[in-house]
């Protein structure tokens, strides 16, 4: 077994990993939440439509637009935040690794 030390992290590579992880995890929340908004708006639009057709269309259509924006916008927003957080995390690690020497890991060659 040999030991390796991580002394420096690439800022852009860590930022990309954080961005992809944030995007995927936010999809797990944004898609069901957006679909929930769409379904609720359709039910409320149907209820409002029984009294006035234009009100039902306005409520239902607005909810559908908001649901689609949530499904698309939240993952993109979190990916951008994840990219920035990844760069900051790698920068902070690089600063502290320069002070204390970094993280040691053991590796083994497997044939």
MOPAC internal coordinates of N, CA, C and O (Angstrom, degrees):
PM7 1SCF
backbone

  N    0.0000 0     0.00 0     0.00 0    0    0    0
  C    1.4533 1     0.00 0     0.00 0    1    0    0
  C    1.5178 1   109.03 1     0.00 0    2    1    0
  O    1.2310 1   121.54 1   -37.02 1    3    2    1
  N    1.2823 1   114.66 1   142.98 1    3    2    1
  C    1.4615 1   119.21 1   177.58 1    5    3    2
  C    1.5241 1   108.79 1  -124.85 1    6    5    3
  O    1.2310 1   122.18 1   -27.41 1    7    6    5
  N    1.3060 1   113.44 1   152.59 1    7    6    5
  C    1.4645 1   119.30 1   179.60 1    9    7    6
  C    1.5188 1   109.50 1  -102.96 1   10    9    7
  O    1.2310 1   121.57 1   -38.68 1   11   10    9
  N    1.3090 1   114.60 1   141.32 1   11   10    9
  C    1.4568 1   122.03 1   175.18 1   13   11   10
  C    1.5156 1   107.99 1  -124.84 1   14   13   11
  O    1.2310 1   120.88 1   -26.49 1   15   14   13
  N    1.3049 1   115.92 1   153.51 1   15   14   13
  C    1.4612 1   120.69 1   178.37 1   17   15   14
  C    1.5228 1   108.77 1  -123.89 1   18   17   15
  O    1.2310 1   121.00 1   -49.93 1   19   18   17
  N    1.3193 1   115.69 1   130.07 1   19   18   17
  C    1.4647 1   121.04 1   176.10 1   21   19   18
  C    1.5174 1   106.66 1   -88.28 1   22   21   19
  O    1.2310 1   120.91 1   -72.27 1   23   22   21
  N    1.3194 1   115.87 1   107.73 1   23   22   21
  C    1.4609 1   120.31 1  -177.38 1   25   23   22
  C    1.5229 1   112.77 1   -98.75 1   26   25   23
  O    1.2310 1   120.30 1   156.39 1   27   26   25
  N    1.3225 1   117.03 1   -23.61 1   27   26   25
  C    1.4513 1   119.95 1  -174.21 1   29   27   26
  C    1.5323 1   109.04 1  -150.53 1   30   29   27
  O    1.2310 1   120.42 1   -42.38 1   31   30   29
  N    1.3110 1   116.80 1   137.62 1   31   30   29
  C    1.4573 1   122.49 1   176.06 1   33   31   30
  C    1.5282 1   109.25 1  -111.15 1   34   33   31
  O    1.2310 1   120.60 1   -39.83 1   35   34   33
  N    1.3224 1   116.45 1   140.17 1   35   34   33
  C    1.4574 1   120.52 1   175.48 1   37   35   34
  C    1.5186 1   110.46 1   -72.28 1   38   37   35
  O    1.2310 1   120.35 1   -55.84 1   39   38   37
  N    1.3128 1   116.94 1   124.16 1   39   38   37
  C    1.4651 1   120.63 1  -175.52 1   41   39   38
  C    1.5196 1   112.20 1   -61.30 1   42   41   39
  O    1.2310 1   120.22 1   132.93 1   43   42   41
  N    1.3291 1   117.18 1   -47.07 1   43   42   41
  C    1.4635 1   119.75 1  -177.24 1   45   43   42
  C    1.5208 1   112.39 1   -70.31 1   46   45   43
  O    1.2310 1   119.97 1   144.20 1   47   46   45
  N    1.3421 1   117.67 1   -35.80 1   47   46   45
  C    1.4636 1   118.98 1  -179.90 1   49   47   46
  C    1.5269 1   110.83 1   -67.87 1   50   49   47
  O    1.2310 1   119.94 1   138.79 1   51   50   49
  N    1.3212 1   117.71 1   -41.21 1   51   50   49
  C    1.4669 1   120.22 1   177.26 1   53   51   50
  C    1.5283 1   109.65 1   -67.62 1   54   53   51
  O    1.2310 1   119.92 1   140.37 1   55   54   53
  N    1.3206 1   117.76 1   -39.63 1   55   54   53
  C    1.4662 1   121.42 1   177.68 1   57   55   54
  C    1.5217 1   111.88 1   -60.52 1   58   57   55
  O    1.2310 1   120.14 1   138.91 1   59   58   57
  N    1.3333 1   117.33 1   -41.09 1   59   58   57
  C    1.4652 1   120.54 1   179.40 1   61   59   58
  C    1.5213 1   111.46 1   -66.85 1   62   61   59
  O    1.2310 1   120.33 1   139.08 1   63   62   61
  N    1.3198 1   116.98 1   -40.92 1   63   62   61
  C    1.4683 1   120.20 1   178.69 1   65   63   62
  C    1.5302 1   110.27 1   -63.33 1   66   65   63
  O    1.2310 1   120.57 1   133.12 1   67   66   65
  N    1.3292 1   116.52 1   -46.88 1   67   66   65
  C    1.4763 1   120.21 1   178.03 1   69   67   66
  C    1.5281 1   110.70 1   -60.11 1   70   69   67
  O    1.2310 1   120.01 1   140.03 1   71   70   69
  N    1.3368 1   117.58 1   -39.97 1   71   70   69
  C    1.4613 1   121.02 1  -178.89 1   73   71   70
  C    1.5230 1   111.11 1   -63.82 1   74   73   71
  O    1.2310 1   120.21 1   135.52 1   75   74   73
  N    1.3184 1   117.20 1   -44.48 1   75   74   73
  C    1.4610 1   120.60 1  -179.26 1   77   75   74
  C    1.5249 1   110.63 1   -67.48 1   78   77   75
  O    1.2310 1   120.36 1   137.26 1   79   78   77
  N    1.3344 1   116.92 1   -42.74 1   79   78   77
  C    1.4680 1   119.44 1   178.74 1   81   79   78
  C    1.5225 1   111.11 1   -63.65 1   82   81   79
  O    1.2310 1   120.06 1   138.01 1   83   82   81
  N    1.3239 1   117.49 1   -41.99 1   83   82   81
  C    1.4608 1   120.78 1   178.70 1   85   83   82
  C    1.5176 1   111.23 1   -64.67 1   86   85   83
  O    1.2310 1   120.52 1   140.53 1   87   86   85
  N    1.3224 1   116.60 1   -39.47 1   87   86   85
  C    1.4677 1   121.28 1   179.00 1   89   87   86
  C    1.5231 1   110.77 1   -61.82 1   90   89   87
  O    1.2310 1   120.44 1   131.78 1   91   90   89
  N    1.3313 1   116.76 1   -48.22 1   91   90   89
  C    1.4644 1   120.94 1  -177.72 1   93   91   90
  C    1.5267 1   111.10 1   -65.48 1   94   93   91
  O    1.2310 1   120.25 1   134.93 1   95   94   93
  N    1.3373 1   117.13 1   -45.07 1   95   94   93
  C    1.4657 1   119.19 1  -179.81 1   97   95   94
  C    1.5282 1   111.79 1   -65.94 1   98   97   95
  O    1.2310 1   120.08 1   144.86 1   99   98   97
  N    1.3297 1   117.45 1   -35.14 1   99   98   97
  C    1.4668 1   119.16 1   179.12 1  101   99   98
  C    1.5276 1   111.14 1   -71.66 1  102  101   99
  O    1.2310 1   119.99 1   152.48 1  103  102  101
  N    1.3293 1   117.62 1   -27.52 1  103  102  101
  C    1.4663 1   119.60 1   175.07 1  105  103  102
  C    1.5259 1   110.97 1   -62.75 1  106  105  103
  O    1.2310 1   120.69 1   145.09 1  107  106  105
  N    1.3308 1   116.29 1   -34.91 1  107  106  105
  C    1.4633 1   120.49 1  -179.88 1  109  107  106
  C    1.5224 1   111.70 1   -63.43 1  110  109  107
  O    1.2310 1   120.38 1   154.41 1  111  110  109
  N    1.3188 1   116.87 1   -25.59 1  111  110  109
  C    1.4621 1   120.69 1   179.73 1  113  111  110
  C    1.5257 1   111.07 1  -100.30 1  114  113  111
  O    1.2310 1   120.19 1   137.88 1  115  114  113
  N    1.3219 1   117.24 1   -42.12 1  115  114  113
  C    1.4613 1   121.07 1  -172.41 1  117  115  114
  C    1.5297 1   112.69 1   -68.91 1  118  117  115
  O    1.2310 1   119.74 1   140.47 1  119  118  117
  N    1.3146 1   118.10 1   -39.53 1  119  118  117
  C    1.4699 1   119.80 1  -177.16 1  121  119  118
  C    1.5342 1   111.26 1   -65.91 1  122  121  119
  O    1.2310 1   119.03 1   128.21 1  123  122  121
  N    1.3462 1   119.45 1   -51.79 1  123  122  121
  C    1.4767 1   117.00 1   177.30 1  125  123  122
  C    1.5254 1   112.89 1   -62.75 1  126  125  123
  O    1.2310 1   120.27 1   142.12 1  127  126  125
  N    1.3236 1   117.09 1   -37.88 1  127  126  125
  C    1.4584 1   120.01 1  -179.82 1  129  127  126
  C    1.5343 1   110.74 1   -65.46 1  130  129  127
  O    1.2310 1   120.04 1   136.24 1  131  130  129
  N    1.3233 1   117.53 1   -43.76 1  131  130  129
  C    1.4623 1   120.76 1   178.03 1  133  131  130
  C    1.5163 1   112.28 1   -63.98 1  134  133  131
  O    1.2310 1   120.63 1   139.05 1  135  134  133
  N    1.3429 1   116.40 1   -40.95 1  135  134  133
  C    1.4658 1   119.44 1   177.13 1  137  135  134
  C    1.5257 1   111.11 1   -65.23 1  138  137  135
  O    1.2310 1   120.42 1   142.57 1  139  138  137
  N    1.3344 1   116.81 1   -37.43 1  139  138  137
  C    1.4611 1   120.73 1   176.69 1  141  139  138
  C    1.5237 1   110.70 1   -61.40 1  142  141  139
  O    1.2310 1   120.26 1   136.51 1  143  142  141
  N    1.3337 1   117.10 1   -43.49 1  143  142  141
  C    1.4687 1   121.36 1   178.25 1  145  143  142
  C    1.5239 1   110.62 1   -61.64 1  146  145  143
  O    1.2310 1   120.67 1   136.57 1  147  146  145
  N    1.3285 1   116.32 1   -43.43 1  147  146  145
  C    1.4672 1   120.22 1  -179.79 1  149  147  146
  C    1.5268 1   110.86 1   -63.24 1  150  149  147
  O    1.2310 1   120.13 1   134.35 1  151  150  149
  N    1.3226 1   117.35 1   -45.65 1  151  150  149
  C    1.4727 1   121.07 1  -178.34 1  153  151  150
  C    1.5203 1   111.13 1   -64.16 1  154  153  151
  O    1.2310 1   120.60 1   134.36 1  155  154  153
  N    1.3373 1   116.47 1   -45.64 1  155  154  153
  C    1.4652 1   120.25 1  -179.92 1  157  155  154
  C    1.5360 1   110.07 1   -63.31 1  158  157  155
  O    1.2310 1   120.14 1   139.76 1  159  158  157
  N    1.3242 1   117.35 1   -40.24 1  159  158  157
  C    1.4653 1   119.20 1  -179.72 1  161  159  158
  C    1.5240 1   111.47 1   -66.96 1  162  161  159
  O    1.2310 1   120.30 1   145.50 1  163  162  161
  N    1.3223 1   117.03 1   -34.50 1  163  162  161
  C    1.4683 1   118.99 1   177.34 1  165  163  162
  C    1.5247 1   111.33 1   -67.38 1  166  165  163
  O    1.2310 1   120.74 1   139.76 1  167  166  165
  N    1.3428 1   116.18 1   -40.24 1  167  166  165
  C    1.4730 1   118.59 1   177.01 1  169  167  166
  C    1.5256 1   111.48 1   -65.46 1  170  169  167
  O    1.2310 1   120.65 1   136.82 1  171  170  169
  N    1.3318 1   116.36 1   -43.18 1  171  170  169
  C    1.4639 1   118.29 1   179.98 1  173  171  170
  C    1.5254 1   111.02 1   -70.36 1  174  173  171
  O    1.2310 1   120.35 1   148.27 1  175  174  173
  N    1.3287 1   116.94 1   -31.73 1  175  174  173
  C    1.4613 1   119.81 1   175.84 1  177  175  174
  C    1.5120 1   111.85 1   -67.11 1  178  177  175
  O    1.2310 1   120.84 1   142.74 1  179  178  177
  N    1.3304 1   115.99 1   -37.26 1  179  178  177
  C    1.4600 1   119.65 1   177.68 1  181  179  178
  C    1.5281 1   110.40 1   -67.28 1  182  181  179
  O    1.2310 1   120.65 1   142.08 1  183  182  181
  N    1.3373 1   116.36 1   -37.92 1  183  182  181
  C    1.4630 1   119.42 1   178.75 1  185  183  182
  C    1.5244 1   111.01 1   -68.15 1  186  185  183
  O    1.2310 1   120.45 1   139.46 1  187  186  185
  N    1.3318 1   116.74 1   -40.54 1  187  186  185
  C    1.4638 1   119.61 1   178.90 1  189  187  186
  C    1.5245 1   110.86 1   -73.32 1  190  189  187
  O    1.2310 1   120.50 1   151.34 1  191  190  189
  N    1.3248 1   116.65 1   -28.66 1  191  190  189
  C    1.4589 1   120.60 1  -179.27 1  193  191  190
  C    1.5064 1   113.28 1   -69.83 1  194  193  191
  O    1.2310 1   120.60 1   158.66 1  195  194  193
  N    1.3242 1   116.46 1   -21.34 1  195  194  193
  C    1.4620 1   118.24 1   179.12 1  197  195  194
  C    1.5214 1   111.37 1   -68.97 1  198  197  195
  O    1.2310 1   120.54 1   157.03 1  199  198  197
  N    1.3287 1   116.58 1   -22.97 1  199  198  197
  C    1.4651 1   120.05 1   178.91 1  201  199  198
  C    1.5276 1   111.34 1   -95.98 1  202  201  199
  O    1.2310 1   121.26 1   137.11 1  203  202  201
  N    1.3225 1   115.19 1   -42.89 1  203  202  201
  C    1.4631 1   119.86 1  -177.49 1  205  203  202
  C    1.5264 1   107.44 1  -146.43 1  206  205  203
  O    1.2310 1   119.51 1   -57.50 1  207  206  205
  N    1.3024 1   118.53 1   122.50 1  207  206  205
  C    1.4619 1   122.08 1  -175.67 1  209  207  206
  C    1.5148 1   113.96 1   -62.03 1  210  209  207
  O    1.2310 1   119.83 1   142.72 1  211  210  209
  N    1.3247 1   117.93 1   -37.28 1  211  210  209
  C    1.4584 1   121.52 1  -177.94 1  213  211  210
  C    1.5307 1   110.47 1   -70.42 1  214  213  211
  O    1.2310 1   119.66 1   140.66 1  215  214  213
  N    1.3082 1   118.25 1   -39.34 1  215  214  213
  C    1.4651 1   121.02 1   179.21 1  217  215  214
  C    1.5200 1   110.69 1   -63.58 1  218  217  215
  O    1.2310 1   120.26 1   139.07 1  219  218  217
  N    1.3262 1   117.11 1   -40.93 1  219  218  217
  C    1.4630 1   120.24 1   178.52 1  221  219  218
  C    1.5090 1   111.89 1   -63.44 1  222  221  219
  O    1.2310 1   120.39 1   138.86 1  223  222  221
  N    1.3267 1   116.86 1   -41.14 1  223  222  221
  C    1.4570 1   120.95 1   178.36 1  225  223  222
  C    1.5224 1   111.05 1   -65.40 1  226  225  223
  O    1.2310 1   120.07 1   139.99 1  227  226  225
  N    1.3198 1   117.48 1   -40.01 1  227  226  225
  C    1.4633 1   121.27 1   180.00 1  229  227  226
  C    1.5165 1   111.15 1   -65.40 1  230  229  227
  O    1.2310 1   120.17 1   132.35 1  231  230  229
  N    1.3212 1   117.29 1   -47.65 1  231  230  229
  C    1.4674 1   121.01 1  -178.96 1  233  231  230
  C    1.5218 1   110.68 1   -65.59 1  234  233  231
  O    1.2310 1   120.28 1   131.78 1  235  234  233
  N    1.3154 1   117.08 1   -48.22 1  235  234  233
  C    1.4627 1   120.65 1  -178.53 1  237  235  234
  C    1.5116 1   112.82 1   -65.96 1  238  237  235
  O    1.2310 1   120.15 1   136.15 1  239  238  237
  N    1.3262 1   117.31 1   -43.85 1  239  238  237
  C    1.4606 1   121.11 1  -179.17 1  241  239  238
  C    1.5159 1   112.75 1   -67.09 1  242  241  239
  O    1.2310 1   120.60 1   140.15 1  243  242  241
  N    1.3305 1   116.47 1   -39.85 1  243  242  241
  C    1.4638 1   119.82 1   177.86 1  245  243  242
  C    1.5162 1   112.17 1   -64.63 1  246  245  243
  O    1.2310 1   120.39 1   140.52 1  247  246  245
  N    1.3167 1   116.86 1   -39.48 1  247  246  245
  C    1.4574 1   120.70 1   178.17 1  249  247  246
  C    1.5122 1   112.63 1   -66.46 1  250  249  247
  O    1.2310 1   120.60 1   143.25 1  251  250  249
  N    1.3303 1   116.45 1   -36.75 1  251  250  249
  C    1.4678 1   120.12 1   177.64 1  253  251  250
  C    1.5211 1   110.18 1   -64.51 1  254  253  251
  O    1.2310 1   120.25 1   136.15 1  255  254  253
  N    1.3206 1   117.13 1   -43.85 1  255  254  253
  C    1.4705 1   120.90 1   178.97 1  257  255  254
  C    1.5238 1   110.27 1   -62.29 1  258  257  255
  O    1.2310 1   120.14 1   135.19 1  259  258  257
  N    1.3256 1   117.34 1   -44.81 1  259  258  257
  C    1.4672 1   120.45 1   179.64 1  261  259  258
  C    1.5247 1   110.57 1   -63.85 1  262  261  259
  O    1.2310 1   119.87 1   139.11 1  263  262  261
  N    1.3300 1   117.85 1   -40.89 1  263  262  261
  C    1.4574 1   120.95 1   178.21 1  265  263  262
  C    1.5166 1   112.38 1   -61.66 1  266  265  263
  O    1.2310 1   120.15 1   138.28 1  267  266  265
  N    1.3249 1   117.31 1   -41.72 1  267  266  265
  C    1.4666 1   121.05 1   178.84 1  269  267  266
  C    1.5221 1   110.58 1   -67.82 1  270  269  267
  O    1.2310 1   120.30 1   139.94 1  271  270  269
  N    1.3270 1   117.04 1   -40.06 1  271  270  269
  C    1.4637 1   120.45 1   177.41 1  273  271  270
  C    1.5277 1   110.42 1   -62.49 1  274  273  271
  O    1.2310 1   119.99 1   140.36 1  275  274  273
  N    1.3276 1   117.63 1   -39.64 1  275  274  273
  C    1.4669 1   121.64 1   177.82 1  277  275  274
  C    1.5251 1   109.83 1   -63.62 1  278  277  275
  O    1.2310 1   119.98 1   133.75 1  279  278  277
  N    1.3251 1   117.65 1   -46.25 1  279  278  277
  C    1.4622 1   121.43 1  -177.69 1  281  279  278
  C    1.5248 1   111.43 1   -63.30 1  282  281  279
  O    1.2310 1   119.81 1   143.07 1  283  282  281
  N    1.3140 1   117.97 1   -36.93 1  283  282  281
  C    1.4652 1   121.15 1  -178.17 1  285  283  282
  C    1.5268 1   112.00 1   -91.19 1  286  285  283
  O    1.2310 1   120.32 1   137.30 1  287  286  285
  N    1.3203 1   116.99 1   -42.70 1  287  286  285
  C    1.4603 1   121.05 1  -171.49 1  289  287  286
  C    1.5137 1   115.43 1   -74.31 1  290  289  287
  O    1.2310 1   120.12 1   138.51 1  291  290  289
  N    1.3261 1   117.37 1   -41.49 1  291  290  289
  C    1.4673 1   119.45 1  -176.59 1  293  291  290
  C    1.5295 1   111.76 1   -63.56 1  294  293  291
  O    1.2310 1   118.48 1   133.61 1  295  294  293
  N    1.3409 1   120.49 1   -46.39 1  295  294  293
  C    1.4644 1   118.20 1   177.91 1  297  295  294
  C    1.5378 1   113.71 1   -61.32 1  298  297  295
  O    1.2310 1   120.44 1   142.40 1  299  298  297
  N    1.3228 1   116.77 1   -37.60 1  299  298  297
  C    1.4696 1   118.97 1   177.92 1  301  299  298
  C    1.5215 1   110.17 1   -66.45 1  302  301  299
  O    1.2310 1   120.23 1   137.13 1  303  302  301
  N    1.3157 1   117.17 1   -42.87 1  303  302  301
  C    1.4621 1   121.69 1   178.74 1  305  303  302
  C    1.5284 1   110.74 1   -60.23 1  306  305  303
  O    1.2310 1   120.38 1   133.73 1  307  306  305
  N    1.3329 1   116.88 1   -46.27 1  307  306  305
  C    1.4586 1   120.05 1  -179.72 1  309  307  306
  C    1.5237 1   112.11 1   -68.91 1  310  309  307
  O    1.2310 1   119.65 1   148.44 1  311  310  309
  N    1.3294 1   118.28 1   -31.56 1  311  310  309
  C    1.4619 1   120.35 1   176.25 1  313  311  310
  C    1.5258 1   110.52 1   -64.75 1  314  313  311
  O    1.2310 1   120.19 1   138.11 1  315  314  313
  N    1.3170 1   117.23 1   -41.89 1  315  314  313
  C    1.4668 1   120.70 1   177.94 1  317  315  314
  C    1.5323 1   110.33 1   -64.69 1  318  317  315
  O    1.2310 1   120.80 1   134.72 1  319  318  317
  N    1.3343 1   116.08 1   -45.28 1  319  318  317
  C    1.4684 1   119.03 1   177.40 1  321  319  318
  C    1.5218 1   111.46 1   -62.72 1  322  321  319
  O    1.2310 1   120.09 1   140.57 1  323  322  321
  N    1.3323 1   117.43 1   -39.43 1  323  322  321
  C    1.4545 1   121.08 1   178.17 1  325  323  322
  C    1.5147 1   111.90 1   -63.83 1  326  325  323
  O    1.2310 1   120.10 1   140.75 1  327  326  325
  N    1.3218 1   117.41 1   -39.25 1  327  326  325
  C    1.4626 1   121.18 1   178.00 1  329  327  326
  C    1.5273 1   110.53 1   -62.29 1  330  329  327
  O    1.2310 1   120.61 1   134.07 1  331  330  329
  N    1.3162 1   116.44 1   -45.93 1  331  330  329
  C    1.4696 1   120.62 1   179.18 1  333  331  330
  C    1.5292 1   110.38 1   -64.86 1  334  333  331
  O    1.2310 1   120.08 1   136.94 1  335  334  333
  N    1.3333 1   117.44 1   -43.06 1  335  334  333
  C    1.4700 1   120.98 1   179.12 1  337  335  334
  C    1.5178 1   111.11 1   -64.27 1  338  337  335
  O    1.2310 1   119.79 1   142.30 1  339  338  337
  N    1.3196 1   118.00 1   -37.70 1  339  338  337
  C    1.4626 1   121.42 1   178.41 1  341  339  338
  C    1.5126 1   111.82 1   -64.22 1  342  341  339
  O    1.2310 1   120.79 1   137.19 1  343  342  341
  N    1.3214 1   116.10 1   -42.81 1  343  342  341
  C    1.4684 1   119.61 1   178.20 1  345  343  342
  C    1.5226 1   110.19 1   -63.77 1  346  345  343
  O    1.2310 1   120.25 1   136.24 1  347  346  345
  N    1.3252 1   117.12 1   -43.76 1  347  346  345
  C    1.4677 1   120.19 1   179.15 1  349  347  346
  C    1.5240 1   111.62 1   -64.93 1  350  349  347
  O    1.2310 1   120.23 1   139.24 1  351  350  349
  N    1.3370 1   117.17 1   -40.76 1  351  350  349
  C    1.4670 1   120.48 1   179.26 1  353  351  350
  C    1.5286 1   110.96 1   -64.01 1  354  353  351
  O    1.2310 1   120.08 1   137.25 1  355  354  353
  N    1.3269 1   117.45 1   -42.75 1  355  354  353
  C    1.4622 1   120.47 1   178.92 1  357  355  354
  C    1.5254 1   110.97 1   -66.74 1  358  357  355
  O    1.2310 1   120.44 1   142.05 1  359  358  357
  N    1.3184 1   116.77 1   -37.95 1  359  358  357
  C    1.4599 1   120.25 1   178.28 1  361  359  358
  C    1.5289 1   111.07 1   -64.51 1  362  361  359
  O    1.2310 1   120.70 1   136.45 1  363  362  361
  N    1.3244 1   116.27 1   -43.55 1  363  362  361
  C    1.4638 1   120.28 1   178.47 1  365  363  362
  C    1.5267 1   110.25 1   -65.65 1  366  365  363
  O    1.2310 1   119.99 1   138.79 1  367  366  365
  N    1.3392 1   117.63 1   -41.21 1  367  366  365
  C    1.4628 1   120.07 1   177.52 1  369  367  366
  C    1.5223 1   110.25 1   -60.72 1  370  369  367
  O    1.2310 1   120.15 1   134.16 1  371  370  369
  N    1.3228 1   117.32 1   -45.84 1  371  370  369
  C    1.4600 1   120.51 1  -179.07 1  373  371  370
  C    1.5246 1   111.68 1   -59.75 1  374  373  371
  O    1.2310 1   120.33 1   141.58 1  375  374  373
  N    1.3218 1   116.97 1   -38.42 1  375  374  373
  C    1.4642 1   120.40 1   179.05 1  377  375  374
  C    1.5270 1   110.19 1   -65.33 1  378  377  375
  O    1.2310 1   120.13 1   131.11 1  379  378  377
  N    1.3291 1   117.35 1   -48.89 1  379  378  377
  C    1.4604 1   120.30 1  -177.90 1  381  379  378
  C    1.5225 1   112.44 1   -72.84 1  382  381  379
  O    1.2310 1   119.70 1   148.58 1  383  382  381
  N    1.3381 1   118.18 1   -31.42 1  383  382  381
  C    1.4625 1   120.24 1   176.59 1  385  383  382
  C    1.5215 1   110.39 1   -65.87 1  386  385  383
  O    1.2310 1   120.34 1   147.90 1  387  386  385
  N    1.3291 1   116.95 1   -32.10 1  387  386  385
  C    1.4573 1   119.84 1   175.30 1  389  387  386
  C    1.5225 1   112.12 1   -67.40 1  390  389  387
  O    1.2310 1   120.51 1   151.53 1  391  390  389
  N    1.3271 1   116.62 1   -28.47 1  391  390  389
  C    1.4649 1   120.43 1  -179.62 1  393  391  390
  C    1.5242 1   112.55 1   -83.54 1  394  393  391
  O    1.2310 1   119.94 1   138.16 1  395  394  393
  N    1.3325 1   117.73 1   -41.84 1  395  394  393
  C    1.4660 1   120.37 1  -173.43 1  397  395  394
  C    1.5219 1   113.83 1  -112.76 1  398  397  395
  O    1.2310 1   118.94 1   174.75 1  399  398  397
  N    1.2933 1   119.62 1    -5.25 1  399  398  397
  C    1.4566 1   121.09 1   173.05 1  401  399  398
  C    1.5084 1   116.75 1   106.08 1  402  401  399
  O    1.2310 1   118.44 1   173.86 1  403  402  401
  N    1.2828 1   120.58 1    -6.14 1  403  402  401
  C    1.4600 1   121.41 1   176.45 1  405  403  402
  C    1.5131 1   113.17 1    91.12 1  406  405  403
  O    1.2310 1   121.15 1     5.99 1  407  406  405
  N    1.3313 1   115.41 1  -174.01 1  407  406  405
  C    1.4630 1   123.13 1  -178.12 1  409  407  406
  C    1.5152 1   108.66 1  -100.10 1  410  409  407
  O    1.2310 1   120.60 1   -48.12 1  411  410  409
  N    1.3446 1   116.46 1   131.88 1  411  410  409
  C    1.4531 1   121.16 1   176.27 1  413  411  410
  C    1.5231 1   109.68 1   -94.84 1  414  413  411
  O    1.2310 1   120.85 1   -42.96 1  415  414  413
  N    1.3144 1   115.97 1   137.04 1  415  414  413
  C    1.4562 1   121.23 1   175.56 1  417  415  414
  C    1.5171 1   108.41 1  -129.45 1  418  417  415
  O    1.2310 1   120.70 1   -29.46 1  419  418  417
  N    1.3358 1   116.27 1   150.54 1  419  418  417
  C    1.4545 1   120.87 1   174.82 1  421  419  418
  C    1.5083 1   108.41 1  -102.63 1  422  421  419
  O    1.2310 1   121.29 1   -44.55 1  423  422  421
  N    1.3212 1   115.14 1   135.45 1  423  422  421
  C    1.4632 1   120.71 1   178.41 1  425  423  422
  C    1.5152 1   108.59 1  -125.40 1  426  425  423
  O    1.2310 1   121.80 1   -26.26 1  427  426  425
  N    1.3274 1   114.17 1   153.74 1  427  426  425
  C    1.4625 1   120.47 1  -179.41 1  429  427  426
  C    1.5129 1   107.73 1  -135.88 1  430  429  427
  O    1.2310 1   120.62 1   -42.72 1  431  430  429
  N    1.3161 1   116.41 1   137.28 1  431  430  429
  C    1.4562 1   121.01 1   175.50 1  433  431  430
  C    1.5134 1   109.29 1   -79.71 1  434  433  431
  O    1.2310 1   120.22 1   -53.90 1  435  434  433
  N    1.3162 1   117.19 1   126.10 1  435  434  433
  C    1.4535 1   122.44 1   179.17 1  437  435  434
  C    1.5195 1   107.34 1  -115.58 1  438  437  435
  O    1.2310 1   120.83 1   -51.30 1  439  438  437
  N    1.3254 1   116.01 1   128.70 1  439  438  437
  C    1.4662 1   120.19 1  -179.23 1  441  439  438
  C    1.4860 1   112.14 1   -98.58 1  442  441  439
  O    1.2310 1   120.10 1   180.00 1  443  442  441

